[in-house]
């Protein structure tokens, strides 16, 4: 059973032109943690995001996989659909949407750990809003980063960055530079190069899904003691144990 609600539900009609929407995959029983899934977008666009757009559709398998393995242990998954498609310069539109969703999680489930999963622009957003006190871990997939992306928000967090070395939309080199800047601040940070993979996570799709889900579930297990089946955390446990955390290639 899914629930859907919007920021527009909270304000008088006509107050906002376009509003973010959250789809909630509920946990079985009491909620012990929440995953917030953040999709990609464009540099500039005030066009509203529709459910049929590929950016939010691309994140559905991630949300479904994490939910299928975590729901019986109290893990809910919230998928955010942004109000508009663009970052939009100083507007930083998706940051507002993500902050709204984080506040809604805190309102419904105060004090539970939150885990962020974001792709492309959503990967940037996830790293920027990781300073929320309830966020424990971030999985940033083919993120849209630059030399000006702040590293401070991931202080004290667990971070996984996955980036394909054939990406032509966002820079894997900028992601690696960011990883080097952020690693001294994070509790732990791993950078994984997905060889011969592009931006849209089609090639080696199962690897993207499994590694991301296992990282989130492993973090949830460490924070809550949840008895996740070992198979659910295996890829992350096996891959992220070496002494070269920024030099992992799959």
C-alpha positions as CSV (number, residue, x, y, z in Angstrom):
1,X,0.0,0.0,0.0
2,X,1.4,3.4,-1.1
3,X,0.5,6.8,0.2
4,X,1.0,10.0,-1.8
5,X,1.0,13.5,-0.5
6,X,2.2,17.0,-1.6
7,X,3.4,20.2,-0.1
8,X,0.3,21.8,-1.7
9,X,-1.8,19.8,0.8
10,X,-0.4,21.9,3.6
11,X,-1.0,25.4,2.2
12,X,-4.1,27.4,0.9
13,X,-5.1,26.6,-2.6
14,X,-3.2,28.6,-5.2
15,X,-0.3,29.4,-2.8
16,X,2.3,27.5,-4.8
17,X,2.4,27.0,-8.6
18,X,4.1,23.6,-8.5
19,X,4.7,21.5,-5.4
20,X,6.8,18.5,-4.5
21,X,5.1,15.2,-4.1
22,X,6.1,12.2,-2.0
23,X,5.2,8.6,-2.5
24,X,5.5,6.5,0.6
25,X,6.2,2.8,0.7
26,X,5.2,2.0,4.2
27,X,7.1,-0.2,6.6
28,X,5.5,-3.2,8.2
29,X,4.9,-2.2,11.8
30,X,6.6,0.7,13.6
31,X,8.9,2.8,11.4
32,X,12.5,2.5,12.6
33,X,14.2,4.3,9.6
34,X,13.3,6.1,6.4
35,X,15.0,6.1,3.0
36,X,14.5,9.3,0.9
37,X,15.0,8.8,-2.8
38,X,15.9,11.8,-4.9
39,X,15.8,11.9,-8.7
40,X,17.7,13.8,-11.3
41,X,16.8,16.8,-13.4
42,X,18.1,19.7,-15.5
43,X,20.3,22.7,-15.0
44,X,17.5,25.1,-15.8
45,X,13.8,24.4,-16.1
46,X,10.6,25.5,-14.2
47,X,8.6,22.9,-16.0
48,X,6.8,20.8,-13.4
49,X,8.0,17.2,-12.9
50,X,5.5,14.6,-14.0
51,X,5.4,11.0,-12.8
52,X,6.0,9.8,-16.3
53,X,9.3,11.6,-16.7
54,X,12.3,9.4,-16.9
55,X,14.2,11.0,-14.0
56,X,11.7,9.8,-11.3
57,X,11.0,6.6,-13.1
58,X,14.7,5.7,-13.1
59,X,14.6,5.6,-9.3
60,X,11.7,3.3,-8.9
61,X,13.8,0.1,-9.0
62,X,16.0,1.4,-6.2
63,X,13.1,2.3,-4.0
64,X,11.4,-1.0,-4.7
65,X,14.4,-3.1,-3.9
66,X,15.3,-1.4,-0.6
67,X,11.7,-1.5,0.4
68,X,11.3,-5.2,-0.4
69,X,14.3,-6.1,1.8
70,X,13.8,-3.6,4.6
71,X,10.0,-3.1,5.1
72,X,9.6,-6.1,7.5
73,X,12.3,-4.6,9.7
74,X,10.7,-1.1,10.0
75,X,12.3,0.6,7.0
76,X,10.0,2.9,5.0
77,X,10.9,4.4,1.6
78,X,9.9,7.9,0.5
79,X,10.3,8.8,-3.1
80,X,10.3,12.5,-3.8
81,X,9.1,14.0,-7.0
82,X,10.4,17.5,-7.3
83,X,8.2,20.5,-7.9
84,X,10.1,21.5,-11.1
85,X,12.7,19.9,-13.3
86,X,15.6,22.3,-12.9
87,X,18.2,23.3,-10.4
88,X,17.7,26.9,-11.5
89,X,20.8,28.7,-10.4
90,X,20.4,30.6,-7.1
91,X,16.9,29.2,-6.8
92,X,18.3,25.8,-6.1
93,X,14.8,24.5,-6.5
94,X,15.3,20.8,-5.5
95,X,17.0,21.8,-2.3
96,X,13.8,23.3,-1.1
97,X,11.9,20.2,-2.0
98,X,14.3,17.9,-0.2
99,X,14.3,20.0,2.9
100,X,10.5,19.9,2.9
101,X,10.5,16.1,2.6
102,X,13.1,15.8,5.4
103,X,10.9,18.0,7.6
104,X,7.9,15.8,6.8
105,X,9.8,12.7,7.8
106,X,10.8,14.3,11.1
107,X,7.2,15.4,11.7
108,X,5.9,11.8,11.2
109,X,8.8,9.9,12.6
110,X,10.8,12.0,15.0
111,X,14.3,10.8,15.7
112,X,14.4,7.9,13.2
113,X,17.6,7.6,11.1
114,X,17.3,8.8,7.5
115,X,19.2,7.5,4.5
116,X,19.5,9.4,1.2
117,X,19.7,7.9,-2.3
118,X,20.1,10.4,-5.2
119,X,21.0,10.2,-8.8
120,X,22.5,13.0,-11.0
121,X,21.1,16.3,-9.7
122,X,19.5,14.2,-6.9
123,X,23.0,13.0,-6.0
124,X,24.1,16.6,-5.6
125,X,21.0,17.4,-3.6
126,X,21.6,14.3,-1.3
127,X,25.1,15.5,-0.5
128,X,24.0,19.1,0.1
129,X,21.2,18.2,2.5
130,X,23.2,15.5,4.4
131,X,23.7,18.1,7.1
132,X,20.2,17.3,8.4
133,X,20.8,15.9,11.9
134,X,18.8,12.8,11.3
135,X,20.6,11.8,8.1
136,X,23.0,8.9,8.7
137,X,24.2,7.9,5.3
138,X,24.1,9.0,1.6
139,X,24.3,7.0,-1.6
140,X,25.1,9.5,-4.4
141,X,24.8,8.0,-7.9
142,X,26.5,9.6,-10.9
143,X,26.2,13.0,-9.1
144,X,26.3,16.4,-10.7
145,X,29.2,17.9,-8.8
146,X,31.7,20.7,-9.2
147,X,34.6,22.3,-7.4
148,X,32.1,24.5,-5.6
149,X,30.0,21.6,-4.2
150,X,30.3,21.9,-0.4
151,X,31.8,19.0,1.5
152,X,30.9,20.1,5.0
153,X,27.3,18.7,4.9
154,X,28.6,15.1,4.9
155,X,30.6,15.6,8.1
156,X,30.0,12.6,10.4
157,X,28.0,10.7,7.7
158,X,28.6,7.5,5.8
159,X,28.9,8.2,2.1
160,X,28.9,6.0,-1.0
161,X,29.5,7.6,-4.4
162,X,29.1,5.5,-7.6
163,X,30.0,6.9,-11.0
164,X,30.4,5.3,-14.4
165,X,33.7,6.1,-16.2
166,X,31.8,6.5,-19.5
167,X,29.4,9.1,-18.2
168,X,29.0,12.0,-20.7
169,X,26.4,14.0,-18.7
170,X,28.1,14.4,-15.3
171,X,31.8,14.3,-14.5
172,X,33.2,11.2,-12.8
173,X,36.5,13.2,-12.3
174,X,34.7,15.9,-10.4
175,X,33.0,13.2,-8.3
176,X,36.4,11.7,-7.4
177,X,37.8,15.2,-6.6
178,X,34.8,15.7,-4.3
179,X,35.4,12.4,-2.7
180,X,39.0,13.3,-1.8
181,X,37.8,16.6,-0.3
182,X,35.0,15.1,1.7
183,X,36.6,11.9,2.9
184,X,38.4,13.5,5.9
185,X,35.0,14.9,7.1
186,X,32.8,11.8,6.6
187,X,32.6,8.9,9.1
188,X,33.5,6.8,6.0
189,X,33.4,7.5,2.3
190,X,33.8,5.1,-0.6
191,X,34.1,6.0,-4.2
192,X,33.3,3.2,-6.7
193,X,34.0,3.5,-10.4
194,X,31.5,1.5,-12.5
195,X,33.6,0.6,-15.5
196,X,32.2,1.2,-19.0
197,X,29.0,2.5,-17.5
198,X,27.2,5.7,-18.5
199,X,25.0,8.2,-16.8
200,X,21.6,6.5,-16.8
201,X,22.6,3.3,-14.9
202,X,21.3,1.1,-17.7
203,X,24.5,-0.8,-18.2
204,X,25.2,-3.0,-15.2
205,X,21.8,-1.9,-13.8
206,X,21.7,-4.8,-11.3
207,X,25.0,-3.8,-9.9
208,X,23.9,-0.2,-9.4
209,X,20.7,-1.4,-7.7
210,X,22.3,-4.1,-5.5
211,X,25.3,-2.1,-4.3
212,X,23.1,0.9,-3.4
213,X,20.5,-1.2,-1.6
214,X,23.0,-3.2,0.3
215,X,24.9,0.0,1.4
216,X,21.6,1.5,2.7
217,X,20.6,-1.7,4.4
218,X,24.0,-2.2,6.0
219,X,23.8,1.4,7.4
220,X,20.3,0.8,8.7
221,X,21.5,-2.4,10.3
222,X,24.4,-0.7,12.0
223,X,22.2,2.1,13.3
224,X,19.2,0.1,14.5
225,X,20.4,-3.5,15.0
226,X,17.8,-4.6,12.4
227,X,18.1,-8.3,11.6
228,X,18.4,-7.9,7.8
229,X,19.2,-11.1,6.0
230,X,22.9,-11.2,5.3
231,X,22.3,-11.5,1.6
232,X,20.7,-8.1,1.7
233,X,23.9,-6.4,2.8
234,X,26.4,-8.7,1.1
235,X,27.5,-6.6,-1.9
236,X,28.4,-3.6,0.3
237,X,30.0,-5.7,3.0
238,X,32.2,-7.5,0.5
239,X,33.2,-4.5,-1.7
240,X,33.6,-1.7,0.8
241,X,36.1,-3.4,3.1
242,X,39.5,-2.7,1.4
243,X,42.2,-0.3,2.3
244,X,41.7,1.8,-0.9
245,X,38.2,3.3,-0.4
246,X,38.5,5.8,-3.3
247,X,40.0,3.3,-5.7
248,X,37.3,0.6,-6.0
249,X,36.3,-0.5,-9.5
250,X,33.5,-2.8,-10.5
